[in-house]
Amino acid sequence: MDSPVIMDPQLLMAARSGACKALENLLVNHEEAAAESHLVIRMPEEGASNTSSTSSDLAQQGQPANRPAAASPLLEGLTLDSDQDSALHVVATSGDGEQYVQCAEMIHGRARHLLGATNNRGDTPLHCAARAGHHAMVCRLISLAAHEGGAANGRILSTRNKLGETALHGGIRGGNRMVVERLVSEDPELARIPEDRGIGASPLYLAVSLGRLEIARDLLDRSPTTLSYSGPEGQNVLHISVYRGEALSILLDKCKDVKVDIDQGGRYRSMPVLLHLTSQGDKNGSTPLHFAASLKTSTTGLSRWSEYFHPKPSPTTLLLDANESAMYQPDNGGSYPIHVAASNGTLKAVITLLGRSPGCIALRNMQGKTFLHVAVEKKRHSIVAFVCKRPELASVLNVQDNQGDTALHLAVKAGLVSIFNLLFRNREVSLNLPNKDGLTPRDLSWIMIPARFYYKKNSRGMIHQSLALARAPVGHSRQDHFYEKHSKRRDEEIDSEYLTNATSVLGISSVLIATVTFAAAFTLPGGYRADDHANGGTPTLAGSYSFNAFITANTLAFSCSLLATVSLLYSGMPSREISIRYVYQSLSLVMMRSSATSLVAAFALGMYVVLAPVALTMAKSVCAITFLSFLSACMEVRRPLIVANSVRIRVGIWAARYQAAPVLKFIGKRFWSYVIIFGLPAVLKIRGTQ
């Protein structure tokens, strides 16, 4: 492929700046230089006189050969960028003033073919002028094309670039209504491009997608029956208008009485354009209503108040008003608009669809899933909560999909406690239904617990515990066969690596606590007595209840952290059996929690000892803040309480009583050190022992 001729820098500068005089001088000078290089010199014949040349011969000697073509090499140059524009492209893009129009005429007069020439993007100069919003330039280029003949004019107007766009698309991108009006008035057929869906964006689609709503109105007002409504990927203009605010309202209003002829197997039938557009699916089969159902609007407090006082119909409502049957039209995957709304968590759309047609509740996709199945799979809490609170929607709660899974089965698989509890607490939800594998929700909850280190109060453990406390039935398999089939073998190498990694992390914390408490033992609050005192060198506040409590807390924190460190050393040794390492790790966790609890108490008591004699209120405030912050870090007690509450709602208070023991056990593990910290000094004080 030949390399392009690079445009002369002076020519590019003149074209960019619209310097008519400079451009003219440049072209004339180039023509003269080309003419001189093509002079024809006649040599006299032998024996002839040099003075025998006639005046006509001299005139011919100065005649340039083919003068009109002399300027072509200069104007054949292209810009050295990705577009590779000609001089006429550059002028059309750069400005709309009179001087730019004159430059365009000057270039066209010497290189007419540039009017229809395309750059690397397939754009003609008319594309460039329209996209830049240059009305005067567009009018002049159209006029120049008209002077060349009707065929040339039509060819330039209808030329498409590599995106399949005409100059009308460029005018819409430029946002100049006058440019669009001139192009459409010159060739109304431009608004019909493309006629086939999926090839590209029509001018109307492009105007709506770019938010050029005034231009969209102009196109609709001119002739809505001759417009192309198509968009890319099989969409039509209603698909994109769903996401463009008031554009949908404008289109529905302008097209409400419009009818078009639709080709149906070679036969044309007249039908309302809105009925046709609302029923059209894109390449995935999604109708505009599918798009509207997926639309999730983010609202602030101010916008909520505005919507409350000035409610506006949602895109879902507007499309249902135009064609209510679209809610029963699935996409290529069998999903109806209500499935799409549930998948994206758009509760407002779900409520609207069910309000228009309660029959939507029974719609299933190709996997046999209802919208509730989809909402559970996508973890859409608001949708599941809405269904569980509405008695009239109870029929969907126990529907089984193609695999026999109910919404509760899917909630167990998802492992999200909040969604599981919404279904579990609803007594209309059956705990007995097995899926095609014969697994009930309780069976499934046990299978879903990972075969590795797993905290029992994690989500899957809580789900299994809730079902067990509610006495949910197991499947039809014999239990020993069930456990043999579904038990997961633990990989000791992986477990050993986990223990080693956990040891390194926990070890840092335990050593840090031991360091802090060790240092605190030699920098006691309140200072020490002077050497000349009877008990010189002893703590000044020794013997008081608060000081004794501080010493006890600091001692327990140091001792527990030391025990945790030693236990972690043993749990991190690969040479020991894995079962022994489990025991040491569990012990280290208990000691770590106790050391942290004691450290918090030591900090609060130390501050209290120092501040109480001079600022009692501040001392109490420090203690309160410290203990509240510690309690916030002990929110794990919520988990057994959540299980207890769910079981109470499902089967009654007596079944929930089994959760009392875990709660008391949790409290005992966390706060046993406080009994010693505050109890021991109290006992010593009562007995009068220092």
C-alpha positions as CSV (number, residue, x, y, z in Angstrom):
1,M,0.0,0.0,0.0
2,D,1.4,3.4,-1.0
3,S,2.2,5.8,1.7
4,P,-0.1,8.9,1.8
5,V,1.2,12.2,0.6
6,I,1.8,14.4,3.7
7,M,-0.1,17.8,3.6
8,D,2.1,20.8,3.2
9,P,2.4,22.6,6.6
10,Q,1.6,26.0,5.1
11,L,-1.5,24.6,3.5
12,L,-2.6,22.9,6.8
13,M,-2.0,26.2,8.7
14,A,-4.0,28.2,6.2
15,A,-6.9,25.7,6.1
16,R,-7.0,25.5,9.9
17,S,-7.1,29.3,10.4
18,G,-9.3,30.1,7.5
19,A,-6.6,32.4,5.9
20,C,-8.1,32.9,2.4
21,K,-5.4,35.2,1.1
22,A,-2.6,32.9,2.3
23,L,-4.3,29.9,0.8
24,E,-4.8,31.6,-2.5
25,N,-1.2,32.8,-2.7
26,L,0.0,29.3,-1.8
27,L,-2.1,27.7,-4.5
28,V,-1.1,30.3,-7.2
29,N,2.6,30.1,-6.3
30,H,2.4,26.3,-6.6
31,E,0.6,26.6,-9.9
32,E,3.2,28.9,-11.3
33,A,6.1,26.8,-10.1
34,A,4.4,23.8,-11.7
35,A,4.0,25.7,-14.9
36,E,7.6,26.8,-15.1
37,S,8.7,23.2,-14.7
38,H,6.6,22.2,-17.7
39,L,7.8,24.9,-20.3
40,V,8.3,23.6,-23.8
41,I,11.6,24.9,-25.4
42,R,11.9,24.5,-29.1
43,M,15.5,24.1,-30.2
44,P,16.3,25.7,-33.7
45,E,17.0,23.3,-36.5
46,E,20.5,23.0,-37.9
47,G,21.1,25.9,-40.2
48,A,18.1,27.8,-39.1
49,S,18.2,31.2,-37.6
50,N,17.5,31.7,-33.9
51,T,15.4,34.7,-34.8
52,S,13.0,32.7,-36.9
53,S,10.6,32.0,-34.1
54,T,7.3,33.6,-34.4
55,S,5.4,35.4,-31.8
56,S,3.0,32.5,-31.6
57,D,5.9,30.2,-31.0
58,L,7.0,32.3,-28.1
59,A,3.6,32.3,-26.7
60,Q,3.5,28.5,-26.8
61,Q,6.9,28.4,-25.1
62,G,5.5,30.1,-22.0
63,Q,2.2,28.0,-22.0
64,P,2.0,25.6,-19.0
65,A,1.0,22.1,-19.9
66,N,-2.5,21.1,-18.4
67,R,-2.9,24.1,-16.0
68,P,-6.0,22.9,-14.2
69,A,-4.1,19.8,-12.9
70,A,-1.2,21.9,-11.7
71,A,-2.6,22.4,-8.2
72,S,-3.7,18.8,-7.7
73,P,-0.4,17.5,-6.1
74,L,-0.6,20.2,-3.4
75,L,-4.2,19.5,-2.5
76,E,-3.7,15.7,-2.6
77,G,-1.8,15.9,0.7
78,L,-3.4,14.4,3.8
79,T,-2.9,15.1,7.5
80,L,-0.5,12.7,9.3
81,D,-2.9,11.6,12.0
82,S,-5.3,8.7,12.5
83,D,-8.0,10.4,10.3
84,Q,-5.8,11.4,7.4
85,D,-8.0,14.4,6.4
86,S,-7.8,16.2,3.1
87,A,-7.6,20.0,2.9
88,L,-11.4,20.3,2.4
89,H,-12.0,18.1,5.5
90,V,-9.7,20.4,7.5
91,V,-11.5,23.5,6.4
92,A,-15.0,22.0,7.0
93,T,-14.0,21.0,10.5
94,S,-12.2,24.2,11.5
95,G,-14.8,27.0,11.2
96,D,-18.1,28.3,10.0
97,G,-17.2,31.9,9.2
98,E,-17.2,33.5,5.7
99,Q,-13.4,33.1,5.4
100,Y,-13.7,29.3,5.9
101,V,-16.5,29.1,3.4
102,Q,-14.4,30.9,0.8
103,C,-11.5,28.6,1.5
104,A,-13.8,25.6,0.9
105,E,-14.9,27.1,-2.4
106,M,-11.3,27.8,-3.4
107,I,-10.2,24.2,-2.7
108,H,-13.2,22.8,-4.4
109,G,-12.6,24.9,-7.5
110,R,-9.1,23.3,-7.9
111,A,-9.9,19.8,-6.7
112,R,-13.6,19.0,-7.1
113,H,-13.2,15.3,-6.2
114,L,-12.3,16.2,-2.6
115,L,-16.0,17.0,-2.0
116,G,-16.8,13.3,-2.1
117,A,-13.5,12.1,-0.7
118,T,-13.5,10.1,2.6
119,N,-10.9,10.0,5.3
120,N,-9.9,7.0,7.4
121,R,-13.2,7.0,9.3
122,G,-15.1,7.1,6.1
123,D,-16.2,10.7,6.7
124,T,-16.7,13.2,3.8
125,P,-16.2,16.9,4.4
126,L,-20.0,17.2,4.8
127,H,-19.8,14.7,7.7
128,C,-17.1,16.8,9.3
129,A,-18.9,20.1,8.9
130,A,-22.2,18.6,10.2
131,R,-20.6,17.0,13.2
132,A,-18.8,20.3,14.0
133,G,-22.2,22.1,13.9
134,H,-21.1,24.5,11.0
135,H,-24.4,25.5,9.4
136,A,-23.0,27.9,6.8
137,M,-20.4,25.3,5.8
138,V,-23.0,22.6,5.4
139,C,-25.2,24.8,3.3
140,R,-22.3,25.7,1.0
141,L,-21.0,22.1,0.6
142,I,-24.6,21.0,-0.3
143,S,-24.7,23.9,-2.8
144,L,-21.4,22.9,-4.4
145,A,-22.6,19.3,-4.7
146,A,-25.9,20.5,-6.3
147,H,-23.9,22.4,-8.9
148,E,-22.2,19.1,-9.9
149,G,-25.6,17.5,-10.6
150,G,-28.4,15.7,-8.8
151,A,-26.7,12.3,-8.7
152,A,-23.6,13.8,-7.1
153,N,-25.7,15.7,-4.5
154,G,-27.6,12.6,-3.5
155,R,-24.5,10.5,-3.3
156,I,-22.7,12.9,-1.0
157,L,-25.8,13.3,1.3
158,S,-26.3,9.6,1.6
159,T,-22.7,8.6,1.9
160,R,-22.2,6.5,5.1
161,N,-18.9,6.4,7.1
162,K,-17.5,3.2,8.7
163,L,-20.0,3.5,11.5
164,G,-22.8,3.4,9.0
165,E,-23.7,7.1,9.7
166,T,-24.6,9.8,7.2
167,A,-24.0,13.5,7.5
168,L,-27.4,13.7,9.4
169,H,-26.0,11.6,12.2
170,G,-23.0,14.0,12.3
171,G,-25.4,16.9,12.5
172,I,-27.2,15.3,15.5
173,R,-23.9,14.7,17.2
174,G,-23.0,18.3,16.7
175,G,-26.3,19.3,18.3
176,N,-27.1,22.1,15.8
177,R,-30.8,22.0,15.0
178,M,-30.4,24.2,11.9
179,V,-27.9,21.8,10.4
180,V,-30.3,18.9,11.0
181,E,-33.2,20.8,9.5
182,R,-31.2,21.7,6.4
183,L,-30.0,18.1,5.8
184,V,-33.5,16.6,6.4
185,S,-35.1,19.2,4.1
186,E,-32.5,18.5,1.4
187,D,-33.1,14.7,1.6
188,P,-36.0,13.4,3.9
189,E,-34.9,9.9,3.2
190,L,-31.9,10.4,5.5
191,A,-34.2,10.0,8.5
192,R,-35.0,6.4,7.3
193,I,-31.5,5.2,7.5
194,P,-31.0,2.4,8.4
195,E,-34.2,0.7,7.4
196,D,-33.1,-2.7,8.8
197,R,-32.8,-3.2,12.6
198,G,-29.5,-4.1,14.1
199,I,-27.3,-2.5,11.4
200,G,-26.8,0.7,13.3
201,A,-28.4,3.6,15.1
202,S,-31.0,5.7,13.3
203,P,-30.9,9.5,13.5
204,L,-33.9,9.4,16.0
205,Y,-32.2,6.8,18.1
206,L,-28.9,8.8,18.1
207,A,-30.7,12.0,19.0
208,V,-32.4,10.3,22.0
209,S,-29.3,8.5,23.2
210,L,-27.3,11.8,23.1
211,G,-30.0,13.7,25.0
212,R,-30.8,15.9,21.9
213,L,-34.5,15.9,22.7
214,E,-35.3,19.1,20.8
215,I,-33.8,17.5,17.7
216,A,-35.8,14.3,18.4
217,R,-39.0,16.4,18.6
218,D,-38.2,18.1,15.3
219,L,-37.7,14.7,13.6
220,L,-40.9,13.3,15.0
221,D,-42.9,16.5,14.1
222,R,-41.6,16.4,10.5
223,S,-42.8,12.9,9.6
224,P,-43.1,10.1,12.3
225,T,-44.4,7.6,9.7
226,T,-41.2,7.8,7.6
227,L,-38.7,7.7,10.4
228,S,-36.4,4.8,11.2
229,Y,-36.8,3.8,14.9
230,S,-34.0,1.2,14.9
231,G,-30.9,1.1,17.0
232,P,-27.8,-1.1,17.4
233,E,-27.9,-4.7,18.5
234,G,-31.5,-5.1,17.5
235,Q,-32.8,-2.3,19.7
236,N,-35.3,0.4,18.8
237,V,-35.6,3.9,20.1
238,L,-37.8,2.9,23.1
239,H,-35.0,0.8,24.5
240,I,-32.6,3.7,24.9
241,S,-35.4,6.2,25.8
242,V,-36.0,4.2,29.0
243,Y,-32.6,5.5,30.3
244,R,-33.0,9.1,29.1
245,G,-35.5,10.6,31.5
246,E,-38.4,12.5,29.8
247,A,-37.4,11.1,26.3
248,L,-39.8,8.2,26.9
249,S,-42.7,10.4,27.7
250,I,-42.0,12.5,24.6
251,L,-41.8,9.5,22.3
252,L,-45.0,7.9,23.7
253,D,-46.9,11.2,23.3
254,K,-45.7,11.9,19.8
255,C,-46.3,8.4,18.5
256,K,-49.5,7.5,20.3
257,D,-51.7,7.9,17.1
258,V,-49.0,6.9,14.5
259,K,-49.5,3.8,12.5
260,V,-46.9,2.1,10.3
261,D,-46.9,-0.7,7.7
262,I,-45.1,-3.8,9.0
263,D,-43.8,-6.5,6.8
264,Q,-45.0,-9.8,8.1
265,G,-43.8,-12.6,5.8
266,G,-44.1,-10.6,2.6
267,R,-47.4,-9.1,3.5
268,Y,-47.7,-5.6,4.9
269,R,-50.1,-4.9,7.7
270,S,-50.8,-1.5,9.3
271,M,-50.5,-1.4,13.1
272,P,-49.8,1.2,15.8
273,V,-46.1,2.0,15.9
274,L,-46.1,1.9,19.8
275,L,-47.5,-1.6,19.8
276,H,-44.8,-2.6,17.3
277,L,-42.0,-1.0,19.1
278,T,-43.0,-2.2,22.6
279,S,-43.1,-5.7,21.3
280,Q,-39.7,-5.7,19.6
281,G,-36.9,-7.5,21.3
282,D,-33.2,-6.8,20.9
283,K,-30.6,-9.4,20.0
284,N,-31.2,-10.9,23.5
285,G,-35.0,-10.8,23.1
286,S,-35.3,-8.0,25.6
287,T,-38.2,-5.6,25.0
288,P,-38.2,-2.0,26.2
289,L,-40.2,-3.2,29.2
290,H,-37.4,-5.5,30.2
291,F,-35.1,-2.5,30.1
292,A,-37.5,-0.5,32.2
293,A,-37.9,-3.3,34.7
294,S,-34.1,-3.3,35.2
295,L,-33.9,0.4,35.7
296,K,-32.7,1.3,39.2
297,T,-32.9,4.9,40.1
298,S,-30.7,6.4,42.8
299,T,-32.7,8.9,44.8
300,T,-31.5,11.4,47.5
301,G,-33.6,12.7,50.3
302,L,-34.5,15.8,48.4
303,S,-35.6,13.9,45.3
304,R,-37.7,11.6,47.4
305,W,-39.6,14.6,48.8
306,S,-40.0,16.0,45.3
307,E,-41.4,12.7,44.0
308,Y,-43.7,12.5,46.9
309,F,-45.3,15.9,46.2
310,H,-45.0,15.7,42.4
311,P,-45.1,12.0,41.5
312,K,-44.1,11.0,38.0
313,P,-45.0,7.7,36.3
314,S,-42.1,5.3,36.1
315,P,-40.9,4.0,32.7
316,T,-42.5,0.7,33.6
317,T,-45.9,2.3,34.1
318,L,-45.6,4.3,30.8
319,L,-44.7,1.2,28.8
320,L,-47.5,-0.8,30.3
321,D,-49.9,2.0,29.4
322,A,-48.7,1.6,25.8
323,N,-48.8,-2.2,25.7
324,E,-49.8,-4.2,28.8
325,S,-49.2,-7.5,27.1
326,A,-45.5,-6.9,27.0
327,M,-45.2,-8.1,30.6
328,Y,-46.0,-11.6,29.2
329,Q,-43.3,-11.5,26.5
330,P,-40.1,-13.4,27.5
331,D,-36.5,-12.7,26.3
332,N,-34.4,-15.4,24.7
333,G,-33.5,-16.8,28.1
334,G,-37.2,-17.2,29.0
335,S,-37.0,-14.3,31.5
336,Y,-40.1,-12.1,31.8
337,P,-39.9,-8.4,32.8
338,I,-40.8,-9.4,36.4
339,H,-37.7,-11.8,36.5
340,V,-35.6,-8.9,35.3
341,A,-37.0,-6.6,38.0
342,A,-36.4,-9.2,40.7
343,S,-32.8,-9.8,39.4
344,N,-31.9,-6.2,39.6
345,G,-33.7,-5.5,42.9
346,T,-36.1,-2.9,41.5
347,L,-39.0,-3.3,43.9
348,K,-41.0,-0.5,42.5
349,A,-41.1,-2.3,39.1
350,V,-42.2,-5.6,40.8
351,I,-45.0,-3.9,42.6
352,T,-46.1,-2.1,39.4
353,L,-46.1,-5.4,37.4
354,L,-48.0,-7.4,40.0
355,G,-50.5,-4.5,40.4
356,R,-51.3,-4.5,36.7
357,S,-51.5,-8.3,36.5
358,P,-51.3,-10.6,39.5
359,G,-50.9,-13.4,37.1
360,C,-47.2,-12.5,36.7
361,I,-46.6,-14.2,40.0
362,A,-46.8,-17.6,38.3
363,L,-44.4,-16.8,35.3
364,R,-41.3,-19.0,35.1
365,N,-38.1,-18.7,33.1
366,M,-36.5,-21.6,31.1
367,Q,-35.1,-23.0,34.4
368,G,-38.5,-23.1,35.9
369,K,-37.7,-20.3,38.3
370,T,-40.2,-17.7,39.5
371,F,-39.3,-14.1,40.2
372,L,-38.8,-15.1,43.9
373,H,-36.2,-17.7,42.9
374,V,-34.3,-15.1,41.0
375,A,-34.5,-12.6,43.8
376,V,-33.1,-15.1,46.3
377,E,-30.3,-16.1,43.9
378,K,-29.3,-12.5,43.3
379,K,-29.6,-11.7,47.1
380,R,-32.3,-9.0,46.6
381,H,-33.4,-8.6,50.2
382,S,-36.1,-6.0,49.5
383,I,-37.9,-8.2,46.9
384,V,-37.9,-11.3,49.2
385,A,-39.1,-9.2,52.2
386,F,-42.0,-7.8,50.1
387,V,-43.1,-11.3,49.0
388,C,-42.9,-12.7,52.6
389,K,-45.0,-9.8,54.0
390,R,-47.8,-10.2,51.4
391,P,-50.2,-13.1,52.2
392,E,-51.7,-12.8,48.7
393,L,-48.3,-13.8,47.3
394,A,-48.0,-17.0,49.4
395,S,-48.6,-19.2,46.4
396,V,-45.1,-18.5,45.1
397,L,-43.2,-19.3,48.3
398,N,-43.1,-23.1,47.7
399,V,-42.9,-23.3,43.9
400,Q,-40.1,-25.7,42.8
401,D,-37.9,-25.0,39.8
402,N,-36.7,-27.6,37.2
403,Q,-34.3,-29.0,39.8
404,G,-36.9,-29.2,42.5
405,D,-35.5,-26.3,44.5
406,T,-37.8,-23.9,46.3
407,A,-36.8,-20.4,47.2
408,L,-35.7,-21.7,50.7
409,H,-33.3,-24.2,49.0
410,L,-31.7,-21.4,47.0
411,A,-31.5,-19.2,50.2
412,V,-29.6,-22.1,51.9
413,K,-27.3,-22.4,48.9
414,A,-26.6,-18.6,48.9
415,G,-25.7,-18.7,52.6
416,L,-27.1,-15.2,53.3
417,V,-28.7,-15.3,56.8
418,S,-30.9,-12.2,56.3
419,I,-32.7,-13.6,53.2
420,F,-32.9,-17.1,54.8
421,N,-34.5,-15.7,57.9
422,L,-37.1,-13.9,55.9
423,L,-38.3,-17.2,54.4
424,F,-37.6,-19.3,57.5
425,R,-39.8,-17.1,59.7
426,N,-42.7,-17.3,57.3
427,R,-44.8,-20.3,58.4
428,E,-46.2,-20.6,54.9
429,V,-42.7,-21.7,53.7
430,S,-42.4,-25.5,53.8
431,L,-39.4,-27.1,55.4
432,N,-40.3,-30.5,54.1
433,L,-40.0,-30.3,50.3
434,P,-37.1,-32.3,48.8
435,N,-35.5,-31.3,45.5
436,K,-34.8,-33.7,42.7
437,D,-31.7,-35.0,44.6
438,G,-33.9,-35.8,47.5
439,L,-32.4,-33.1,49.7
440,T,-34.5,-31.0,52.0
441,P,-33.3,-27.5,53.1
442,R,-31.8,-29.1,56.3
443,D,-29.8,-31.6,54.3
444,L,-28.6,-28.9,52.0
445,S,-27.6,-26.7,54.9
446,W,-25.3,-29.4,56.3
447,I,-23.8,-30.1,52.8
448,M,-23.0,-26.4,52.3
449,I,-20.8,-26.1,55.4
450,P,-17.2,-26.2,54.1
451,A,-14.9,-29.0,55.0
452,R,-12.3,-26.8,56.6
453,F,-11.8,-24.6,59.7
454,Y,-15.2,-23.1,60.1
455,Y,-16.6,-20.9,62.8
456,K,-20.0,-22.4,63.9
457,K,-21.6,-19.0,64.2
458,N,-20.8,-18.1,60.6
459,S,-23.7,-17.8,58.2
460,R,-23.9,-21.4,57.0
461,G,-23.6,-22.7,60.6
462,M,-26.4,-20.4,61.7
463,I,-28.7,-21.6,58.9
464,H,-28.1,-25.2,59.7
465,Q,-28.6,-24.6,63.4
466,S,-31.9,-22.8,62.8
467,L,-33.3,-25.6,60.7
468,A,-32.1,-28.2,63.3
469,L,-33.7,-26.3,66.2
470,A,-37.0,-26.0,64.2
471,R,-36.8,-29.8,63.8
472,A,-36.9,-29.5,60.0
473,P,-37.0,-32.9,58.4
474,V,-34.2,-34.6,56.6
475,G,-34.5,-36.3,53.2
476,H,-35.5,-39.9,52.4
477,S,-31.9,-41.2,52.5
478,R,-30.7,-43.3,55.4
479,Q,-28.6,-41.0,57.5
480,D,-25.4,-43.0,57.6
481,H,-25.6,-43.3,53.8
482,F,-26.3,-39.6,53.6
483,Y,-23.3,-38.7,55.6
484,E,-21.1,-41.2,53.8
485,K,-22.2,-39.7,50.4
486,H,-21.9,-36.0,51.3
487,S,-19.1,-35.9,53.8
488,K,-16.1,-34.0,52.5
489,R,-12.6,-35.2,53.3
490,R,-10.4,-32.7,54.9
491,D,-7.0,-32.1,53.4
492,E,-4.5,-32.1,56.3
493,E,-1.9,-30.3,54.3
494,I,-4.3,-27.4,53.7
495,D,-5.4,-27.4,57.3
496,S,-1.7,-27.4,58.4
497,E,-1.0,-24.4,56.2
498,Y,-4.0,-22.6,57.6
499,L,-2.9,-23.2,61.2
500,T,0.6,-22.0,60.4
501,N,-0.7,-18.8,58.8
502,A,-3.1,-18.2,61.6
503,T,-0.3,-18.6,64.1
504,S,1.8,-15.9,62.6
505,V,-1.1,-13.4,62.6
506,L,-2.4,-14.2,66.1
507,G,1.1,-14.4,67.5
508,I,1.8,-10.7,66.6
509,S,-1.3,-9.6,68.6
510,S,-0.6,-11.8,71.6
511,V,3.1,-10.6,71.8
512,L,1.9,-7.0,71.5
513,I,-0.5,-7.3,74.4
514,A,2.2,-9.1,76.5
515,T,4.6,-6.2,75.8
516,V,2.1,-3.5,76.7
517,T,1.1,-5.1,80.0
518,F,4.7,-5.9,80.9
519,A,5.6,-2.2,80.5
520,A,2.5,-1.1,82.4
521,A,3.7,-3.2,85.4
522,F,6.7,-0.9,85.9
523,T,5.0,2.4,85.0
524,L,2.2,2.3,87.5
525,P,-0.4,5.1,87.6
526,G,0.0,7.6,90.5
527,G,3.8,7.2,90.7
528,Y,5.9,6.0,93.7
529,R,6.6,7.1,97.2
530,A,9.9,9.0,97.9
531,D,12.8,7.1,99.3
532,D,12.6,8.9,102.6
533,H,9.1,7.6,103.2
534,A,8.6,4.5,105.4
535,N,7.6,2.5,102.4
536,G,9.8,4.3,99.9
537,G,9.7,3.1,96.3
538,T,6.2,1.6,96.6
539,P,3.2,2.7,94.5
540,T,1.5,5.8,96.0
541,L,-2.0,4.5,95.3
542,A,-1.4,0.9,96.5
543,G,-4.2,-0.5,98.7
544,S,-7.1,1.3,97.1
545,Y,-9.8,-0.8,95.4
546,S,-9.4,0.7,92.0
547,F,-5.6,0.3,92.0
548,N,-5.9,-3.3,93.1
549,A,-8.4,-3.9,90.3
550,F,-6.0,-2.3,87.8
551,I,-3.1,-4.6,89.0
552,T,-5.4,-7.6,88.7
553,A,-6.5,-6.7,85.2
554,N,-2.9,-6.0,84.0
555,T,-1.8,-9.3,85.5
556,L,-4.5,-11.3,83.8
557,A,-3.9,-9.6,80.5
558,F,-0.2,-10.5,80.7
559,S,-0.8,-14.0,81.8
560,C,-3.5,-14.8,79.2
561,S,-1.4,-13.3,76.4
562,L,1.6,-15.3,77.5
563,L,-0.5,-18.5,77.5
564,A,-1.9,-17.6,74.1
565,T,1.6,-17.1,72.8
566,V,2.8,-20.5,74.1
567,S,-0.3,-22.2,72.7
568,L,0.2,-20.6,69.3
569,L,3.8,-21.9,69.3
570,Y,2.5,-25.4,69.7
571,S,-0.3,-25.0,67.2
572,G,2.2,-23.8,64.6
573,M,4.5,-26.8,64.8
574,P,3.9,-29.0,61.7
575,S,5.6,-31.9,63.4
576,R,2.7,-32.3,65.8
577,E,-0.5,-34.2,64.9
578,I,-3.2,-32.0,63.4
579,S,-5.7,-32.8,66.1
580,I,-3.3,-31.6,68.8
581,R,-2.7,-28.5,66.9
582,Y,-6.4,-27.8,66.7
583,V,-6.7,-28.0,70.5
584,Y,-3.8,-25.6,71.0
585,Q,-5.2,-23.1,68.5
586,S,-8.6,-23.2,70.2
587,L,-7.0,-22.6,73.6
588,S,-5.0,-19.7,72.1
589,L,-8.1,-18.0,70.8
590,V,-9.8,-18.2,74.2
591,M,-6.7,-16.8,75.9
592,M,-6.4,-14.1,73.3
593,R,-9.9,-12.9,73.9
594,S,-9.4,-12.9,77.6
595,S,-6.2,-11.0,77.4
596,A,-7.9,-8.4,75.2
597,T,-10.8,-8.1,77.7
598,S,-8.4,-7.7,80.6
599,L,-6.3,-5.1,78.7
600,V,-9.4,-3.0,78.1
601,A,-10.2,-3.2,81.8
602,A,-6.6,-2.3,82.8
603,F,-6.7,0.8,80.6
604,A,-10.0,2.1,81.9
605,L,-9.0,1.4,85.6
606,G,-5.6,3.1,85.1
607,M,-7.3,6.2,83.8
608,Y,-9.8,6.1,86.6
609,V,-7.1,5.8,89.3
610,V,-5.3,8.9,88.0
611,L,-8.4,11.1,87.3
612,A,-10.8,10.1,90.1
613,P,-9.2,12.3,92.8
614,V,-9.4,15.5,90.7
615,A,-12.0,14.8,88.0
616,L,-14.4,12.1,89.0
617,T,-16.9,12.8,86.2
618,M,-14.3,12.6,83.5
619,A,-12.9,9.4,85.1
620,K,-16.4,7.8,84.9
621,S,-16.8,9.0,81.3
622,V,-13.5,7.4,80.3
623,C,-14.6,4.1,81.8
624,A,-18.0,4.2,80.1
625,I,-16.6,5.0,76.7
626,T,-13.9,2.3,77.0
627,F,-16.4,-0.4,78.0
628,L,-18.9,0.6,75.4
629,S,-16.3,0.4,72.6
630,F,-15.3,-3.0,73.9
631,L,-18.9,-4.2,73.9
632,S,-19.3,-3.1,70.3
633,A,-16.5,-5.4,69.4
634,C,-18.3,-8.3,71.0
635,M,-21.4,-8.2,68.7
636,E,-21.0,-11.9,68.0
637,V,-23.5,-12.5,70.7
638,R,-26.1,-11.2,68.3
639,R,-25.7,-14.4,66.2
640,P,-27.1,-16.9,68.6
641,L,-29.8,-14.3,69.6
642,I,-30.8,-14.0,65.9
643,V,-31.1,-17.8,65.6
644,A,-33.2,-17.9,68.8
645,N,-35.5,-15.1,67.5
646,S,-36.0,-16.9,64.2
647,V,-36.7,-20.2,65.8
648,R,-39.2,-18.4,68.2
649,I,-41.1,-16.9,65.3
650,R,-41.2,-20.1,63.4
651,V,-42.0,-22.7,66.0
652,G,-42.4,-20.9,69.4
653,I,-40.5,-19.8,72.4
654,W,-39.8,-23.3,73.8
655,A,-37.7,-24.3,70.8
656,A,-35.7,-21.1,71.2
657,R,-34.7,-21.9,74.7
658,Y,-31.9,-24.1,73.5
659,Q,-30.1,-21.0,72.4
660,A,-29.8,-19.8,76.0
661,A,-26.9,-22.1,76.7
662,P,-24.8,-20.7,73.7
663,V,-25.5,-17.1,74.8
664,L,-24.5,-17.8,78.4
665,K,-21.4,-19.7,77.2
666,F,-20.4,-16.8,75.0
667,I,-20.8,-14.3,77.9
668,G,-18.8,-16.5,80.2
669,K,-15.9,-16.9,77.7
670,R,-15.8,-13.2,77.1
671,F,-16.2,-11.8,80.6
672,W,-14.9,-14.4,83.1
673,S,-11.8,-12.3,83.7
674,Y,-14.0,-9.4,84.9
675,V,-15.3,-11.6,87.7
676,I,-11.7,-11.9,88.9
677,I,-10.7,-8.3,88.1
678,F,-13.5,-6.7,90.1
679,G,-14.3,-9.6,92.5
680,L,-10.9,-10.3,94.0
681,P,-10.1,-6.7,95.1
682,A,-13.6,-6.5,96.6
683,V,-13.1,-9.7,98.6
684,L,-9.7,-8.4,99.8
685,K,-11.2,-5.1,100.8
686,I,-14.0,-6.7,102.7
687,R,-11.6,-9.0,104.6
688,G,-9.3,-6.0,105.2
689,T,-6.4,-7.5,103.4
690,Q,-4.1,-5.2,101.5
